[in-house]
């Protein structure tokens, strides 16, 4: 039986990054993955493939709707080759997961393919291709999450689908109904709307992106409506039934009336649940809470001292980069270092176009705590760079403490916001004030100027270009 300093169960962004950092710190490391490819949900059926399809569909929409504005004349019979688009997506996935294989070899990490389950607190049984048993001084649970559903919905993976199936459809839906107006549903909804599908989003809450700043929700809702998506908020789904190639969704609106939607596909996108199936956590004495999450303390340590847990399987936002930070955190903790994570400064991003990104407190959260704050907001349409590229939707909003001017939250929707949000994270990590940002030179013409202008707006309302 092989023995290791650390064994990681699960090879998603949290697991494989934890393995690399442990190996860098001199620990003999093993990683156990039940699937034949590494990278978990994110690389295989989540972040990476969805962004590949978003990129491809964006190119198609630009060609069919916007190239003419730029003086580019193209034939009117442009067609979508969905099979080729899906194949390109898979090639991106294969290349990315292959890169993780390389990193495991480079860092001399032993990889076991199979289902890892606890025999006890220091022994892990592996069932599958690399069946056997290993001993681990420490174990990190990084088993991630799976798509959630509603108890009355039967996912048949053909017409009533999750995000996993939506990434490999063999046809463009005529009418795609999406239950859930969160990140995943909106991203995939935009992919298929661009390709020609009719799209209806059915959301239980009174707005899409209900956990983000209300201003972002309102602006993105306008974008989707402009694209002729039907946005049915405040609708409680009652039933989802399939009749041949037709799916019928019944929902109760805010008036209490039962309304019916019909389409050929229904994407169930109501969040994700922690995944611990087959882990046999009880054999190691590890406690799960009533939501199925592994319970951890501030050191990400379970109630069993040598077992830790990270990523989607514990509390907090289900984000790949959050899991990565936690993987490094645990590795450095095991090495006797004193790492830290500021969960308030983990950015959230929606990769629609325009992109949506945020970090820190929302206005709603500041109001709840009675924090006095001021707002600086700047529209993208006032930027020369945005007008030059035709990406004028959106804005940047900065929330700063009314008394100290410290930046408390930054919320943005617009072109390249997924990248722009990093500036806000850096500023907030160093506890910058709005005036600090406003006094930093930003290259012209760039989208980043919107951040400077929003900071100026929060500093005595002195934005220069509005």
N, C-alpha and C positions, 0 to 999 in steps of 0.2 A: 504494500500500500504506500503510495506517495504521500509525503507530508509537505504542507505549505505554510508559510507565514500568514498568507491571506488567500482566501478563495472568494470570488465574486460570482453570485448567481444572477445571470442576466447580462447581456452584452449591449444594451442600449447606450445612449450618450453618457448616462451616469456610470454604468458598469464598466464600459471599456476605458473611459477616462480615469476612473478610479484604479483600474488595473495598471494603466500606464504610469500613473503617479506613484503607485505602490512600488512598481518595478524600478522607477527612477530613484526611489529612496532606499533601494537595496533589499527589498523584501522579495522572497521567493513567492511568485504569484501564479494563481490559476484562475481561469474564467470558464464558467459553465453556461452553455447556451443550448436551448432545446431545438432551435431551428438550425438549418444547414448554413445559413448566412449570419454574420455578425451585424450588429448595428441596431437591433431592436425595432420597435415600431417606427421611430423617427426616420431611420435610413431606409427601411424596407417598405413601409406602408403608411408613412406619415409625412413629416416635414419635407424630406427631399423629393419624393415622387410628386407630392402635391405642388411644390414650387416648380418642378419641371413642367407640369401641365399648365400651371398658371402662366409660365413664361411662353410656352408654345401658343396657348390660346390668345395671349396678349399680342403676339406677333400677328396672328390671324386677324384680330380685330383692328389693329393698326392698319394692316394692308387693305382691309375691306372698307374701313370707315374714315381713316385719317390721312392716308398717304396722299390723296388728291389735294388736301389742304397744303401740303408741302411741295406741291408741284410735281409729284411723282404719279405718272399715269400708268396704270396697270390694266390687264384684261379684266373684264367684268365677270368672268366665269371662274374666279378663284374657288377652289374646293378644299374641303378638309379631308385629309386622309387620316382618320382616327386610328386605324391600325398602326400606321407609321408613327403617329404622335405617341401612342402608348408604348411602342417599341423603343422610341427615343427615351421616354421616361424610364423604362426598364434598364436601358444602357447606362443612364446616369446612376441609377440605383446600384447596378452591378459594379460599376467603376468605384463608387463610393464605398460599398461594403468590402470590395477587394482591397481598398486602401486600409481598412481596419485590419484585415488579415496581415497585411504587410507590417503594420504597427505592432501587432502582437508578436510577430517573429523578431522584429527589430529589437523589441524590449525583452525578449526571451520569456514571454508569458505562455504558459501551457494552456491550450484551448481544448476543452472537452465538449463534444457535441452530444447532448442528451438532456433529459429532464433531471435537474438537480433537486434533491429532497433531503431534508435533515433526517439522519438516523439518531443523532443526539447533538449536543451543542458543539462538538468538535469533529464530527464525522458526517460526510455528505455522500449519499448514494446517488449514482448516475445511471439512469435508464435510457437506453438508446444506442446510437452508433458506438460511442465510447463507454459502454457499460462498465461499471465497476464501483469502486469506493475510494475516496480520498480523505485525508485527515487535514484539518485546517486549524491553526492556532486562533485565527480570527476569520470571520465571515462577514461579507457585505451583501445584504439582500438588495438587489436592483432589478426586480422582476417586472417593474413597470405597470402598465394599465391596458385595459381592453375597452372597446366601445361599449357604452351603456345602452340600454333600451328601456322601454316601458313595459310593465308586466303583462299587458294585454296585447302586445305586438309580437308577432312571429316573424323573425328575420329569416327569409328563405334564401337570401344571398343571390337571388335572381331578379326579382322585381321590387322586393322590399329589402333594402340593402343598408350596409354600413359604409363608412368611408373607405374601408379596405376594398370592397367590391366597386365602389365608385371610381377608384383609380385604374380600373381595368375593364371598363365596359366595352362591349364589342359594337355598340351603336350609340349614336347621339340620341338621347331621349327626346320624344316629342314634347312631353310635359313632365318635368322633374319636380316633384313635390319634396320639400325639405322640412322635416320636423326639427326645429331648433334654429334659432337665429344667432348662434355663437360663431366662434372663429372658423371651425371646420366646415360647418354648413355654408357659411357665406363664401368662403374661398372656393369650395367645389361648386357652389351655385353659380359663381361668376364664371368659372371655367366653362360650364355647359351652356350658360346663357350666351357667352361669346360665340360658341360654336353653333348656336341656332335653336337651342331648346327653349321652350317656354318654362319659366321658373316661378314657383310659388313657395315663399318662405312662411312657415306657420310657427309662430313663437308664443309661448305661454305668457311671458312677461310683457310689460307695456312698451318695450322697445327692444331693438336688436342690440347685441353686445351689452347686455344688462350690467355686467361687472365693470365696464369701463366708464369714463367720464361721459355724462349725458350729451355734451356738445358733440363728441365724436360720433356717438350713436345717431344723432339727428342728421349730421352731415353725410354719413355713409348711407343712411336710409334714403336721402335725397338722390345720391348717386345711383343706388339700385333702382329706385323708381324711375329715374331718367332713362335707365336701360330697359325699362318696361318689365321689371320683375314685380310680382305681386307680393307685397309685404303685409302679411296678416298677423299683426301683433295682438296681444290680449286674447289669444285663442287657445283654449284647452282641448287638446286632442282626446277624443273619446274612444275612437276605434280606427283600426287600419285593416282593411280586408282586401284580399286579392281575388279577382274574378278573371281567370285566363291571363291575358296580357294587360289587364286594367287593374289599377289599384285605386281603392276608394278610401278616402280619409274623411272622417266625420269629427267635427270640432265644435265646441261651444264658444261663442263669441262673448264679449263683455256685457251684452244685453241678455245673455242667458239663452240665446237662440242657437239651435243646432244647424250648422252649415256643412255643406258637403263639397269636397274637392275630388276631382278625378284626374288621373294621369297614368302614364305607362311605367313610371318608376317612382319610388318613394325612398328618399334617403333619410334614415333615422340618425339624427345628429344631436343627441341630447346629453352630450358629455361622455366622460370616460370613468371607469371604475378601477380601483386598485386590483392588481392581478396576483393572487397568491395560490391559485389552484395547483395542487400537487406538491406544494412546497413542504408540507408536513411540518409546519412551524411549531405545532404543539409538541412534537417529539423533542424539540430543542428547548421547549419551555417559553418560546417567544409569544408575547401577547399581541392580539389584534383587537382593534376597537370595534364598535358596533357598525362602523362604515366599511369594515374590511381592511382598514389601513393598519400597517405595522406601527405600533406605538414606539416613539423614540423620545429621548430627552434633548437638552440643548446641544449635546455633543453628537447627536444622531445615533445614539447608542440605545439598543433595546433594553428590556428588563434583564436580559442575559448579557453579562458584561463584555463578552468577546464577540458579540453579534451586533452589527450595525445595519441600518437601512437608509436608502436614499431614493430620490426621484419620485415618480408618480405613485409609488407604493406607500408613501408616507403623506402626511398632511401638507397643504400648501398648493401653490399653482402647479399645474401639470405642464411644465415647460422643459424642453431639452437642456437649455442653458442653466436652468435652476438645478437640474440633476447633475450636470457637469461640475458646477460649483460645489455641490454636496459631495461628489465623488472625490474631488481634490481635498476637501475639508476633512473627510474621514481618513484618507491616506496620510495626510500630514499630522492628524491627531494621533494615529497609530505610531508615527515616527517621533512622537514627543514634541511636535511643534505646537504653536498656538495660533491656528488659523481663525478667520472670522468670515461670516456671511451676513450682509445686511439685506434681509429679505425685502425691505422697503425699496431697495434699489435694483431689484430684478426687473428689467423692462419686459413689457408685453407687446407683441406685434401681431397684426392681422395683415396677411400678404395679399389682400385684394389690391385693386388699383382704382383710386389712390390707396396707398398703404396707410395703415393706422398704427400708431405706436404711442406708448405711454410709460412713464415711470413716476413713482412717488404717489402722493395723495391726490385723490379726485376732489372736485369741489364738494360733492355730496359727503365725502368722508370728513372734510374740514368743517363743514356745517354741523355734522353730527357731534364733533368734539368741541364745538364752540370756538375753534381757532380763528383768530382775526387774520384775514388774508386779503391780498389785492390781486387783480387779474391783468395780465398783459396779453393781448391777442393780436395776431397779424395774419392777414389773408394771403394765400399763395398768389392770387391773381394780381397782387400789387408788385410782384417780383418780376424783374426783367427776364430772369432765367426761366421762370415758369411760362411766361408769355412766349418766349422764344421756342420752347419745346411743345407748347400747347397743353401743358399740364397745370391748369389754373384752379382746379378744385382743391378746397381744403384750407387749413390754417394751422398755425402754431399757437398754443396757449400756455402761458407760464403763470403758475400760482406761486406767489411769494408771501412770506410772513409780513403782515402789515407794519409791524414794529421794527423787526430786524432786517427785513428785505431778503432773508435766506430763502432760496428756492425750495419749495415744498413739493411741487409736482410739475411735470411737463407733459402736455398732451398734444398730439399732432396728427393730422390727417393730410396726406398729400403725397406728391412724388418723392420717392426714395426716403420716406420717413423711417423705414426699417433700419436704415443706416444712420440717419440723422439723430436718432434717439441716443446713440452712443455719446454724443457731445453732452447731452443732458445728464446722462449717468455719471460721466466724469466730473461735471460741474457739481453735481449733488454729492458725489463721494467726497469731494473736498469742501463741502458746505459753502459753495459759492452763493453770493447774493445775485439778484437780478442785475444790479449795477455792474458787478464783476463781468458778467457775460456781455453786457451792453458795451463795455469798454474794450472788449477784445476784437481785433481786426478779423473780419470774415471776408474771404475772397469774393470778388465781384466779376461776373454774375454767377451766383450759386444759389441752390435751394437753401443752403445753410444760413443765408442772410435772414431768412424768416425767423430764425431763432434769435438772432441779434435784435431784430426789429421788435419781436415780442417782448424781449427783455427791456428794451427801451420803453415800450408801452407800459410795462409794469413799473418802470422807474419814472414817476411823475408824468406819465402819459405823454412821452416825447418821442414816439416812433417818427421816423423821418419820411417815410414814403407812403403815408396814408393821410 
